[in-house]
Amino acid sequence: MGRSEADLYYPIMRQEELLKEYPQTKRTFVRVKEGSFTGGNLALVRPGVILNNLKLFERLYDQRKSPWGMARVIGLSCALKLLVGILSIEEAEKRLSKLIRARGKAIITREVERGMDVDKKEDLILVRNALSIRERKEIPQASC
C-alpha cells in the first residue's frame, strides 16, 4: 500500500456548503478544529476492514446521530477533545486507523449530494425538487 492509499475513505461535507444547496435538510453536524461537518452516505472500504471490525462498525453505526457517542466509541481522548472543540480531522483519522488496524481517510468533498438521505418522505421530496431545478438549469433554452 502506497502512502497516499487508504483502506477506508469516508466523505465529509462542510455544513455551510451543504446548507447553501439544501437549506431544508436535517443533518447531524459535528464541530471539529477545521469547521462543522456532516458525513456522507457513501464510503469506499476494503471488505476485510469491515469483516475484521464488524462490532466496532456496528457500534459506530448505532451512534451515527450522536457525534459525542461516536467520539466515545473511538476513544476518550477524542471525545474530550471534541467536547472542548480542539479535535482535528487528522487526529480522528489516526485514532480510527489505530482501532481498525488499517488506514482511514476523511475526504472533504464539495459534492454535497453525498450527504443527502432519501429514506424519509420529506428527504425524497427535497431531493426530487433539487434534481428538477438542476435539470431545468441544464436544459438549453431556445431563444427567438
C-alpha positions in Angstrom: 0.0 0.0 0.0 1.4 3.4 -1.0 1.4 6.3 1.4 -1.4 8.0 -0.3 -3.7 5.0 -0.3 -6.2 4.2 2.4 -8.3 1.2 3.3 -11.3 3.3 4.1 -12.4 6.6 2.5 -15.2 8.5 4.1 -16.7 11.6 2.5 -17.5 14.6 4.7 -19.1 17.9 3.7 -18.9 21.3 5.3 -22.1 22.4 7.0 -22.2 25.8 5.2 -21.8 24.2 1.8 -24.5 21.6 2.3 -27.0 24.1 3.8 -26.3 26.5 1.0 -27.5 23.9 -1.5 -30.1 22.2 0.7 -31.2 24.6 3.4 -34.2 22.5 4.4 -32.2 19.3 5.0 -31.9 17.9 8.6 -28.4 16.5 9.2 -26.2 15.8 12.2 -23.2 18.1 12.1 -20.0 17.8 14.2 -17.8 20.7 15.1 -14.1 19.9 14.8 -11.0 22.2 14.6 -11.4 22.7 10.8 -15.1 23.6 11.0 -18.5 21.9 11.1 -19.1 18.8 9.0 -21.6 16.0 8.3 -20.8 12.6 7.0 -21.6 11.2 3.6 -23.8 8.3 2.7 -21.2 6.5 0.7 -17.9 5.1 1.7 -15.2 3.2 -0.1 -13.9 0.4 2.1 -11.7 -2.7 1.6 -14.1 -5.6 2.6 -11.6 -7.1 5.0 -11.7 -3.9 7.1 -15.4 -4.3 7.7 -15.2 -8.0 8.3 -12.3 -7.6 10.8 -14.0 -4.8 12.7 -17.7 -5.7 12.5 -18.6 -5.0 16.1 -16.8 -1.6 16.1 -18.6 -0.5 12.9 -21.9 -1.7 14.4 -21.2 0.5 17.4 -20.3 3.5 15.2 -23.4 3.0 13.1 -25.6 2.9 16.2 -24.1 6.2 17.3 -24.2 7.9 13.8 -26.7 10.6 15.0 -24.5 11.4 18.0 -21.1 13.0 17.5 -20.4 12.6 21.2 -21.4 8.9 21.1 -19.2 8.3 18.1 -16.2 10.1 19.7 -16.7 7.9 22.8 -16.6 4.8 20.7 -13.4 6.0 19.1 -11.8 6.9 22.4 -12.0 9.0 25.5 -9.2 11.4 24.3 -11.1 12.1 21.1 -14.4 12.6 23.0 -12.8 15.1 25.4 -11.1 17.0 22.5 -14.4 17.1 20.6 -16.1 18.4 23.7 -13.8 21.4 24.0 -13.6 21.9 20.2 -10.0 21.0 19.6 -10.3 17.6 17.8 -8.9 17.7 14.3 -9.9 15.6 11.4 -6.3 14.2 11.2 -6.4 13.2 14.9 -9.8 11.4 14.4 -8.4 9.6 11.3 -5.3 8.5 13.2 -7.3 7.2 16.2 -9.8 5.3 13.9 -6.9 3.9 11.8 -5.3 2.5 15.0 -8.6 1.0 16.1 -9.3 -0.7 12.8 -5.7 -1.7 12.2 -6.0 -0.1 8.7 -5.7 3.4 7.2 -8.8 5.5 7.3 -9.1 8.8 5.5 -11.8 11.5 5.6 -12.3 13.2 2.2 -13.7 16.7 2.3 -16.0 16.9 -0.7 -18.0 19.7 -2.3 -20.3 17.2 -3.8 -22.9 17.8 -1.1 -25.4 15.4 -2.6 -23.3 12.6 -1.0 -24.8 13.9 2.3 -28.4 13.7 1.2 -30.7 11.0 2.5 -33.8 9.6 0.8 -35.0 7.3 3.5 -37.8 9.6 4.7 -40.6 11.0 2.5 -39.6 14.6 3.2 -36.0 13.8 2.2 -37.1 12.2 -1.1 -39.3 15.2 -1.9 -36.4 17.6 -1.2 -34.0 15.6 -3.5 -36.6 15.3 -6.3 -37.2 19.1 -6.2 -33.4 19.7 -6.3 -32.9 17.4 -9.2 -35.8 19.0 -11.1 -34.4 22.5 -10.6 -30.9 21.3 -11.7 -32.4 19.6 -14.7 -34.2 22.8 -15.8 -31.0 24.8 -15.4 -29.1 22.3 -17.6 -31.6 22.2 -20.5 -30.6 24.9 -23.0 -33.4 27.4 -23.6 -34.2 28.3 -27.2 -34.3 32.0 -28.0 -36.1 33.9 -30.7 
